Amino acid sequence: MNVAQQKNVRHQDEKLGTEGVFEITSPDGSAGIKVDVATGAVVSIVSGVESVNVVFMSGLAGALADTVNVTQDSSNGAITVTTTYNGICTITQSFVTDDTHRNAVGWNLGVIGLLQNATSLPVISAMSMDNATAMNTTFWAPWDRGSYVHGNEWIDPLLPSDGKRGFWPGDYKYGTQYKSSDQKTESDMIVAPLMAVLRPEAHRGFSIQMSPEDPGTAFAEASLHTVSSGFMWSREQLQISLSTPQIFSAHIVAHEDCWRPAAAFHRKLYPKHWRPKTSVTSLDRVDGLGSYGSYPIPELGEVGDLSDPKFKRMNYKDCIFLAPKLAVVIQSHILTPIQAWLTLTLTLTLNPDTKPLP
């Protein structure tokens, strides 16, 4: 790569550093970022005509940075941020664009260990915004809120936070709920690695969308930690060493002030994550809630079957025997909380042939 010398681009906001910023814009001009040359932080994210001042940085938790080097490629505008940490590892971020994702800036992050022995220090990416609440900024993630941390009360996952009701601040485990080591606190969860920032007054928003297919995301521990002014994505148990480099890919996407285009982008880019690898017919046969119990099993000489009118009225459609005295009966057109994302939200709401929810 032909890397140009760092440019001395001045900016009106002196808080960005004395050396200025590098800028990169998506092919359609709707998305863009500015990176502070001195610190390597993303200090502005553009969505349409809306520009949001942020501080968005990635690094190794619990370690001090030795050096930060920020460069921009003169041929394609790609920005590279390289940070070393106490001889432990090097973290390289690249911000790029391509015609495939015209409303987004690509964000790639690589972690290369410098030691033979592995370290498990978390690799974090954190974003903060000044006056987020005062500017009516809301946040959204594909979350299960309320099961544990937020009052043991189900909350509609399609609603963004409003910065006032306590829906946003908290900890969200990626993939499943869990208890902490002391078994006293529990976490809510998110089902996809993406976070959206919505600005209703400007009718614009943007989202940070990470790949669920990266091994470091799919097989290690990941969680979302949130506060009223932003969020932090934590990648844990990566075992960083010379022989185990970690590569992560993501996009910074511009869209309207709604969760739907954020989820639609992620669903289109990672279809295997959102839809199980099976035919629609096969999925239809097992999709839905189930019930279990000591139901009479004719094969064991017991009387009873699913032809009873009361089961027909409840729309039971099949029966799977799991044990001599245990039957699981699948009920159609009703969804579990997690399946609601896979089937209801994304099949119905985001299907272009259907009307969006009010």
C-alpha positions as MATLAB code, in Angstrom:
seq = 'MNVAQQKNVRHQDEKLGTEGVFEITSPDGSAGIKVDVATGAVVSIVSGVESVNVVFMSGLAGALADTVNVTQDSSNGAITVTTTYNGICTITQSFVTDDTHRNAVGWNLGVIGLLQNATSLPVISAMSMDNATAMNTTFWAPWDRGSYVHGNEWIDPLLPSDGKRGFWPGDYKYGTQYKSSDQKTESDMIVAPLMAVLRPEAHRGFSIQMSPEDPGTAFAEASLHTVSSGFMWSREQLQISLSTPQIFSAHIVAHEDCWRPAAAFHRKLYPKHWRPKTSVTSLDRVDGLGSYGSYPIPELGEVGDLSDPKFKRMNYKDCIFLAPKLAVVIQSHILTPIQAWLTLTLTLTLNPDTKPLP';
ca = [
       0.000    0.000    0.000;
       1.304    3.438   -0.936;
       0.844    5.380    2.249;
       1.095    9.127    2.037;
       2.810   11.251    4.625;
       0.528   12.409    7.423;
      -1.256   15.569    6.404;
      -1.333   18.602    8.620;
      -5.076   19.208    8.285;
      -6.245   21.944   10.616;
      -9.693   21.887   12.195;
     -11.674   24.616   13.919;
     -12.206   22.498   17.024;
      -8.874   22.613   18.884;
      -9.961   19.681   21.083;
      -9.306   17.390   18.121;
      -5.564   17.812   18.497;
      -2.929   20.099   17.060;
      -2.244   17.970   13.978;
      -5.809   17.947   12.617;
      -7.957   15.160   11.210;
      -8.229   12.748    8.312;
     -11.621   12.306    6.637;
     -13.191    9.504    4.631;
     -16.669    9.432    3.064;
     -18.839    6.593    1.746;
     -19.380    6.273   -2.031;
     -22.875    7.810   -1.901;
     -21.756   10.614    0.433;
     -24.261    9.737    3.165;
     -21.741    8.329    5.677;
     -18.368    9.622    6.773;
     -15.930    9.861    9.648;
     -13.123   12.107   10.851;
     -10.133   10.599   12.653;
      -7.928   12.673   14.951;
      -4.346   12.388   13.704;
      -2.871   12.792   17.208;
      -4.938   10.182   19.093;
      -6.352    7.881   16.421;
      -9.876    8.417   17.756;
     -12.901    8.854   15.507;
     -14.092   12.326   16.506;
     -17.006   12.837   14.129;
     -19.517   10.582   12.375;
     -21.599   11.910    9.486;
     -25.050   10.604    8.526;
     -26.581   12.565    5.674;
     -26.222   16.241    6.559;
     -26.027   15.413   10.270;
     -22.579   15.433   11.883;
     -22.242   14.023   15.408;
     -19.219   14.795   17.580;
     -18.056   11.605   19.249;
     -14.993   10.001   20.755;
     -14.798    6.467   19.364;
     -11.641    4.504   20.208;
     -10.482    0.892   20.333;
      -7.733   -0.491   22.514;
      -6.446   -3.104   24.920;
      -8.079   -2.828   28.337;
      -5.673   -2.551   31.249;
      -2.654   -1.695   29.082;
      -0.947    1.599   28.231;
      -0.413    2.582   24.614;
       3.233    3.126   23.662;
       2.738    4.665   20.250;
      -0.120    5.749   17.979;
       0.453    6.202   14.257;
      -2.281    7.530   11.945;
      -1.846    7.544    8.162;
      -4.029    8.016    5.092;
      -3.588    6.348    1.722;
      -3.356    9.007   -1.001;
      -4.790    6.662   -3.646;
      -8.045    5.530   -2.035;
      -8.432    7.637    1.135;
      -8.197    4.652    3.512;
      -7.219    5.646    7.057;
      -5.020    3.360    9.167;
      -4.552    3.673   12.943;
      -1.774    1.539   14.460;
      -1.358    1.365   18.248;
       1.185   -0.671   20.223;
       0.678   -1.696   23.847;
       3.609   -2.251   26.199;
       5.125   -4.927   23.995;
       1.946   -7.018   24.417;
       0.268   -6.520   21.067;
      -0.327   -4.214   18.136;
      -3.864   -3.143   17.238;
      -4.365   -1.907   13.681;
      -7.608   -0.302   12.551;
      -8.412    0.549    8.955;
     -11.313    2.664    7.746;
     -12.124    2.013    4.089;
     -14.912    2.384    1.529;
     -16.100    0.305   -1.413;
     -18.947    0.395   -3.918;
     -20.595   -2.703   -2.407;
     -21.759   -0.820    0.691;
     -22.463    2.646   -0.604;
     -23.914    4.095    2.630;
     -21.178    2.819    4.935;
     -17.556    3.156    5.940;
     -15.829   -0.166    6.496;
     -13.985   -0.625    9.788;
     -11.484   -3.470   10.174;
      -9.595   -4.215   13.378;
      -6.626   -6.550   13.700;
      -4.909   -7.640   16.904;
      -1.408   -9.116   16.568;
       0.231  -10.462   19.711;
       3.913   -9.706   20.335;
       4.483  -12.410   22.954;
       4.586  -16.192   22.706;
       2.501  -16.583   25.844;
      -1.121  -15.596   25.359;
      -2.886  -12.787   27.183;
      -6.630  -12.526   27.706;
      -6.883   -8.788   28.251;
     -10.125   -7.565   26.632;
     -10.038   -5.662   23.351;
     -12.593   -2.877   23.673;
     -14.240   -0.335   21.377;
     -15.930    2.563   23.174;
     -17.977    5.522   21.982;
     -19.052    8.566   23.974;
     -21.075   11.627   22.983;
     -21.390   14.983   24.695;
     -24.914   16.118   25.604;
     -26.500   12.945   24.243;
     -29.512   13.220   26.551;
     -29.932   16.964   26.040;
     -29.941   16.461   22.261;
     -32.618   13.720   22.545;
     -30.242   11.067   21.222;
     -31.643    7.555   21.578;
     -29.926    4.192   21.280;
     -31.027    0.809   20.054;
     -29.581   -2.694   19.929;
     -31.218   -6.071   19.152;
     -31.642   -6.650   22.843;
     -33.626   -8.553   25.420;
     -34.165   -5.851   28.028;
     -35.850   -6.335   31.356;
     -35.417  -10.032   32.000;
     -32.867   -9.413   34.716;
     -31.120   -6.096   35.106;
     -33.978   -3.776   34.259;
     -36.642   -4.911   36.692;
     -37.526   -8.463   35.615;
     -40.150   -7.028   33.292;
     -40.402   -7.680   29.567;
     -39.817   -4.593   27.425;
     -40.515   -4.354   23.713;
     -37.105   -4.946   22.038;
     -38.119   -2.820   19.055;
     -38.245    0.332   21.178;
     -35.075    2.413   21.414;
     -33.955    3.889   24.697;
     -35.067    7.397   25.476;
     -32.254    8.189   27.905;
     -34.703    8.610   30.784;
     -36.353    5.298   31.628;
     -33.192    3.359   32.325;
     -33.623    1.030   29.359;
     -30.202    1.740   27.864;
     -27.683    1.736   30.734;
     -26.665   -1.783   31.680;
     -24.764   -4.877   30.591;
     -25.827   -7.044   27.670;
     -24.184  -10.380   26.979;
     -23.856  -11.224   23.294;
     -25.677  -14.464   22.556;
     -27.110  -15.487   25.903;
     -27.875  -14.417   29.431;
     -25.475  -15.328   32.196;
     -24.750  -14.984   35.892;
     -21.599  -13.349   37.166;
     -18.983  -15.340   39.041;
     -20.550  -14.478   42.386;
     -23.923  -15.758   41.086;
     -25.617  -12.632   42.433;
     -26.006  -10.496   39.334;
     -27.284  -11.380   35.913;
     -27.148   -9.812   32.480;
     -29.623   -9.080   29.739;
     -28.558  -10.027   26.228;
     -28.299   -8.914   22.618;
     -28.723  -11.300   19.686;
     -26.550   -9.520   17.095;
     -23.374   -7.406   17.418;
     -24.714   -4.013   16.387;
     -25.591   -0.727   18.107;
     -27.568    2.149   16.609;
     -27.437    5.842   17.510;
     -30.666    7.621   16.550;
     -31.194   11.388   16.298;
     -34.978   11.961   15.950;
     -34.764   15.736   15.676;
     -32.424   15.473   12.679;
     -34.272   12.416   11.283;
     -30.887   10.696   10.936;
     -28.949    7.961   12.637;
     -25.962    5.672   12.293;
     -25.013    2.244   13.564;
     -21.860    0.323   14.418;
     -22.302   -3.104   12.828;
     -19.844   -5.910   13.552;
     -19.569   -9.240   11.822;
     -20.980  -12.233   13.735;
     -18.855  -14.487   11.518;
     -15.451  -13.411   12.862;
     -14.055  -16.256   15.020;
     -13.168  -13.811   17.801;
     -16.811  -12.753   17.951;
     -18.457  -16.103   17.306;
     -16.397  -18.254   19.672;
     -14.980  -15.934   22.336;
     -16.850  -13.880   24.927;
     -18.386  -10.561   23.898;
     -20.622   -8.095   25.682;
     -22.121   -4.633   25.354;
     -21.747   -2.214   28.268;
     -23.847    0.917   28.079;
     -24.237    4.284   29.765;
     -26.490    7.243   29.030;
     -23.856    8.929   26.839;
     -22.621    5.950   24.819;
     -21.454    2.352   24.906;
     -18.492   -0.025   24.994;
     -18.118   -3.310   23.128;
     -15.830   -5.756   24.924;
     -14.136   -8.771   23.302;
     -12.828  -11.151   25.957;
     -10.962  -14.472   26.258;
      -9.260  -13.969   22.881;
      -5.920  -15.552   23.872;
      -3.800  -12.939   22.068;
      -0.302  -14.172   21.154;
       2.170  -14.358   18.259;
       0.457  -17.470   16.922;
      -3.173  -16.347   17.377;
      -3.883  -13.101   15.504;
      -7.444  -11.832   15.732;
      -9.222  -10.085   12.859;
     -12.565   -8.271   13.185;
     -14.626   -6.619   10.466;
     -17.403   -4.067   10.841;
     -19.167   -1.123    9.211;
     -20.236    2.337   10.294;
     -23.592    2.718    8.525;
     -25.634    5.869    7.858;
     -29.434    5.602    7.842;
     -32.654    7.152    9.069;
     -33.467    7.581   12.772;
     -34.988    4.090   12.994;
     -33.864    0.613   14.018;
     -35.295   -0.968   10.838;
     -32.633    0.161    8.333;
     -29.933   -0.709   10.869;
     -31.237   -4.256   11.260;
     -31.921   -4.544    7.509;
     -28.279   -3.747    6.657;
     -27.013   -6.370    9.107;
     -29.513   -8.980    7.919;
     -28.572   -8.454    4.262;
     -24.848   -8.580    4.980;
     -24.968  -11.599    7.308;
     -27.998  -13.697    6.226;
     -26.711  -16.917    7.804;
     -26.729  -15.263   11.217;
     -30.328  -14.110   10.936;
     -31.816  -17.133    9.203;
     -30.894  -20.731   10.099;
     -29.351  -22.788    7.323;
     -32.439  -24.769    6.412;
     -35.308  -24.606    4.010;
     -38.311  -22.461    4.837;
     -40.494  -25.576    4.780;
     -38.292  -27.394    7.302;
     -38.117  -24.352    9.573;
     -41.872  -23.888    9.394;
     -42.409  -27.367   10.783;
     -40.591  -26.696   14.050;
     -40.740  -22.931   14.470;
     -42.771  -21.739   17.428;
     -43.380  -22.304   21.107;
     -43.599  -25.720   22.656;
     -45.073  -27.360   25.697;
     -43.951  -30.445   27.552;
     -45.250  -32.744   30.226;
     -46.403  -36.244   31.119;
     -48.844  -36.560   28.240;
     -50.415  -39.971   27.510;
     -48.292  -41.749   24.893;
     -50.139  -44.379   22.785;
     -46.899  -46.210   21.947;
     -46.557  -46.992   25.631;
     -50.100  -48.292   25.939;
     -51.463  -45.002   27.226;
     -54.658  -43.478   25.856;
     -54.611  -40.078   24.173;
     -53.556  -38.340   20.988;
     -53.413  -34.882   19.449;
     -56.707  -35.239   17.614;
     -58.546  -34.014   20.699;
     -60.512  -30.836   19.726;
     -58.978  -28.835   22.577;
     -55.505  -29.316   21.076;
     -56.807  -28.472   17.622;
     -58.178  -25.205   18.950;
     -54.746  -24.351   20.353;
     -53.213  -25.114   16.949;
     -50.868  -27.892   18.056;
     -49.230  -29.280   14.960;
     -46.718  -31.995   15.852;
     -45.374  -34.118   18.686;
     -41.775  -35.107   19.424;
     -41.024  -37.813   21.984;
     -37.979  -37.027   24.099;
     -38.373  -39.563   26.905;
     -40.878  -42.302   27.886;
     -42.965  -39.880   29.916;
     -42.059  -36.617   28.141;
     -43.530  -35.219   24.952;
     -42.826  -31.875   23.347;
     -45.680  -30.452   21.314;
     -44.930  -27.718   18.828;
     -47.410  -24.905   18.466;
     -47.373  -22.899   15.232;
     -47.372  -19.137   14.617;
     -46.221  -18.294   18.138;
     -42.654  -17.241   18.817;
     -40.149  -17.513   21.627;
     -38.445  -14.235   22.564;
     -35.278  -15.108   20.624;
     -37.162  -16.526   17.637;
     -39.155  -13.316   17.520;
     -36.072  -11.658   16.104;
     -35.407  -14.322   13.525;
     -38.954  -14.790   12.327;
     -41.307  -11.997   13.322;
     -39.122   -8.898   13.177;
     -36.967   -9.756   10.204;
     -39.301  -11.886    8.114;
     -42.331   -9.662    8.454;
     -41.108   -6.182    9.337;
     -38.054   -6.013    7.086;
     -39.470   -7.927    4.138;
     -39.813   -5.383    1.330;
     -43.180   -6.875    0.410;
     -44.709   -5.955    3.753;
     -45.555   -2.629    5.283;
     -43.381   -1.402    8.199;
     -44.732   -1.479   11.697;
     -46.325    1.790   12.897;
];
